[in-house]
Amino acid sequence: MNLFTKFIKAIKQFNLVKNDDNIAIGLSGGKDSLFLVDLFSQLQKTTMFDLKVCAIMVDMFNGKYKFDEIQKFCDSRNITLHIIKTQIYDILFEYRQEKNPCSLCSKLRKGQLVTTAKELNCNKIALGHHADDLVETFFMSLMFEGRLSTFKPKTYLSRQDITQIRPMIYISEDSIINFTKDFPIFVNPCPADKHTKREEVKKAINEIEKISDKFREYTLKAILDETRHQNFFENR
């Protein structure tokens, strides 16, 4: 099954996209969100749905970095890009001097993403979380919270009146890495990057896969099995 087919499988199984949707892709500049732009560009070339798609990039660094190559990438896929300058990095590391900034950073970026999407009259936000993210979130909940849970493929955010979708949950990180080698990936300069609990869980799963090489695959299958998956999903 190719990657676009896996993308469509998630869309159909969880009813993520419908006609007349106005979808904003949350674009960080990393490989996952760039690949999501590429997938939606392919989707727009089909006749499956009549929809509008744009990309929103929340610039944490208030214009310090140039995103010209990412702009060209989106233009080449006929996806309109909106870059929103913010002072999130300064708030986290200069003013608050956060030692564990990831949770607050995520909330601030998501808040700006939702606000901008609503201003653009979007009814859905698409996020670039993939199969490995779903599995890692499951084990993070188990190991650090004592709960069997992970994020939903589709979540209605009632306070904001917008729906959040994750259409790449059947696509592995390795396959995204292989596909995006020539993409203009923005390397995150955040000092907390690669030094998180998620990264520790990723390493732990890699160790388990030395014993069971299909550990990720089987865990994903168990979570997404249509007869059981509602037991694991939470509004995240």
C-alpha positions in Angstrom: 0.0 0.0 0.0 1.6 3.3 -1.0 1.6 6.4 1.2 -1.2 8.3 -0.5 -3.4 5.2 -0.2 -2.7 5.0 3.5 -3.6 8.7 3.7 -6.9 8.0 2.0 -7.6 4.9 4.2 -7.4 7.1 7.3 -9.6 9.8 5.7 -12.3 7.2 4.8 -12.1 5.1 7.9 -12.5 8.0 10.3 -14.5 10.3 8.0 -11.9 13.1 8.2 -12.7 15.0 5.0 -15.9 15.9 3.3 -17.1 18.1 0.5 -16.9 21.9 1.1 -14.4 21.5 3.9 -12.0 24.5 4.3 -8.9 22.9 5.8 -5.9 24.6 7.4 -2.7 22.5 7.5 -0.6 23.2 10.6 2.8 23.6 9.0 5.9 23.6 11.3 8.4 23.3 8.5 9.4 19.8 9.6 9.3 16.7 7.4 5.9 15.5 8.7 3.9 18.7 8.1 5.6 19.3 4.7 4.6 15.8 3.7 1.1 16.5 4.8 1.1 19.5 2.4 2.2 17.2 -0.4 -0.5 14.7 0.4 -3.3 17.3 0.4 -1.9 18.7 -2.8 -2.3 15.2 -4.4 -5.8 15.0 -2.9 -6.8 18.3 -4.6 -5.8 16.9 -7.9 -8.3 14.1 -7.6 -12.1 14.3 -7.8 -12.7 12.7 -4.4 -13.7 15.9 -2.6 -14.5 19.5 -3.4 -12.5 21.4 -0.7 -10.2 24.3 0.0 -6.8 23.8 1.6 -4.3 26.3 3.0 -1.3 26.0 5.3 -0.6 28.1 8.4 2.9 28.4 9.8 3.3 29.8 13.3 6.6 31.5 13.3 7.9 31.1 16.9 10.9 33.3 16.2 9.1 36.6 15.1 10.7 36.8 11.6 14.3 35.8 12.7 14.4 33.0 10.1 13.5 33.1 6.4 11.1 30.6 5.0 11.5 31.3 1.3 12.1 27.7 0.4 9.0 26.6 2.3 7.0 29.3 0.5 8.2 28.0 -2.8 7.4 24.4 -1.8 3.8 25.4 -0.9 3.5 27.5 -4.1 4.6 24.5 -6.2 1.8 22.4 -4.6 -0.8 25.1 -5.1 -1.3 25.5 -1.3 -1.6 29.0 0.0 0.8 29.6 2.9 0.1 32.0 5.8 3.1 32.8 8.0 2.1 34.2 11.4 4.9 35.9 13.3 4.9 35.4 17.1 7.1 35.9 20.1 6.6 32.4 21.5 10.3 31.6 21.6 11.1 34.8 23.5 8.2 34.2 25.9 9.4 30.7 26.7 13.2 31.2 26.9 13.8 34.9 27.6 10.9 36.0 29.8 9.8 32.8 31.5 13.0 30.9 31.2 11.1 27.6 31.1 13.1 24.5 31.9 10.4 22.2 30.5 8.9 24.3 27.7 7.2 21.7 25.4 3.7 21.7 26.9 3.3 25.5 27.1 4.9 25.8 23.6 2.5 23.4 22.2 -0.5 25.2 23.7 0.7 28.6 22.5 1.4 27.4 19.0 -1.9 25.6 18.8 -3.8 28.6 20.1 -2.3 30.8 17.4 -3.0 28.1 14.8 -6.7 27.8 15.8 -7.1 31.6 16.0 -5.7 32.1 12.5 -7.7 29.2 11.0 -10.9 30.6 12.4 -10.0 34.0 10.9 -9.6 32.3 7.5 -13.0 30.7 7.9 -11.5 27.2 8.1 -13.7 24.5 9.7 -10.9 21.9 10.1 -7.2 21.9 11.1 -5.0 19.0 9.8 -2.0 18.0 11.8 1.0 16.0 10.7 1.1 13.3 13.4 2.0 9.9 12.0 1.7 6.3 13.1 4.8 6.4 15.3 3.5 9.5 17.1 0.3 7.7 17.9 2.1 4.7 19.3 4.6 6.9 21.3 1.7 8.9 22.8 0.1 5.7 23.9 3.2 4.6 25.7 3.8 8.1 27.2 0.3 7.9 28.7 1.0 4.4 30.1 4.5 5.1 31.4 4.0 8.6 32.8 0.3 8.8 33.6 -0.8 5.2 34.2 -3.5 5.4 31.5 -4.3 3.5 28.3 -4.9 6.4 25.9 -3.7 8.3 22.8 -4.9 11.0 20.5 -7.9 10.7 18.2 -7.8 10.8 14.4 -10.6 13.4 14.6 -11.5 15.7 17.5 -14.1 18.4 17.6 -12.8 21.3 19.7 -16.1 22.6 21.0 -14.7 25.8 22.6 -13.2 26.9 19.3 -15.9 25.3 17.1 -13.3 23.7 14.8 -12.4 20.1 14.0 -8.9 18.7 14.3 -7.8 15.8 12.0 -4.7 13.7 11.7 -4.8 11.9 8.3 -1.3 10.3 8.5 -1.9 7.9 11.3 -1.3 4.9 9.0 2.0 6.3 7.7 5.3 5.4 9.5 8.0 8.0 10.3 10.6 6.0 8.4 8.5 6.1 5.2 8.1 9.9 5.6 11.9 10.3 6.1 12.5 8.4 2.9 10.0 10.4 0.9 11.0 13.8 2.1 14.8 13.7 1.6 14.6 16.5 -1.0 12.1 18.6 0.9 13.1 22.1 2.3 13.0 20.9 5.9 13.3 23.7 8.5 15.7 22.4 11.3 14.1 23.5 14.6 16.7 25.6 16.6 14.7 25.1 19.9 17.1 24.0 22.6 14.6 21.5 23.9 14.3 19.7 20.5 15.4 16.0 20.8 15.5 16.3 24.6 12.0 15.3 25.6 10.0 12.5 27.2 8.8 11.6 23.7 12.3 11.1 22.5 13.0 8.8 25.5 9.9 6.8 24.7 11.0 6.6 21.1 14.4 5.2 22.1 12.7 2.7 24.5 10.5 1.4 21.6 13.5 1.1 19.4 15.1 -1.2 22.1 11.9 -3.3 22.3 12.0 -3.7 18.5 15.3 -5.5 18.8 13.2 -8.3 20.4 10.1 -7.9 18.3 10.7 -6.2 15.0 7.0 -5.7 14.4 6.3 -4.1 17.8 5.2 -0.7 16.4 3.2 -2.3 13.7 1.3 -4.6 16.1 0.7 -1.9 18.6 -0.7 0.4 15.9 -2.9 -2.4 14.7 -4.2 -3.1 18.3 -5.0 0.6 18.8 -6.7 1.2 15.5 -8.7 -2.0 15.4 -12.2 -0.8 14.7 -13.7 -3.0 17.4 -11.4 -1.7 20.1 -10.0 1.8 19.2 -12.5 3.9 21.1 -11.1 2.6 24.4 -7.8 4.3 23.7 -8.6 7.6 22.1 -8.9 10.9 24.0 -9.6 14.5 23.1 -6.0 15.8 22.5 
